[in-house]
């Protein structure tokens, strides 16, 4: 079991991917419309459950989107839960959209 975890954007598949070593452990699907990125679905392989990989995936995806000066629409329930626990990322969601996502 590898402890080497990496997250990278795979724009060809419209998703961020998290790897444990060289093994794909999960992904966060997205769509892009203009400057807004809708995070629509996050999942990790059950084999990798309990290792914090989903949180690492979403955190690094949000950091990447911040660096690209993108706005985020968190349609994925996991991403909304992550944002509730990590309010430092809520500013990525446009102010006028936050109430609709429970933020």
C-alpha positions, 0 to 999 in steps of 0.5 A: 500500500502506497502512501504517495498521494497525488491529485491532478486535473484530467481535463480530457475526462473533465475530472480531478483524479486522486492517485495512491501511488500509481493507482487511481483511487477516486475522482471529482467530476466537473463541467465548465461554463465560462469562468464557473466550474460545477463540481457534480460528483465525487467518488473514491474506490471502496478499496481506498475508503477511510484514508482521507483521499476524498477530502484531499481530492476536493481540497486540492481541486478547490486550491487549483480552481482558486489559483485559476480564479474560477468560481465553483458551484458545488452540486456534489453533496460531498463537496458541499459537506467539505465546504461546510467543514472548510469555510476558507473555501466558501468564497469560491462559491459566488455570493448570490449562489451560496444560499441555494447550496446551503452555504 
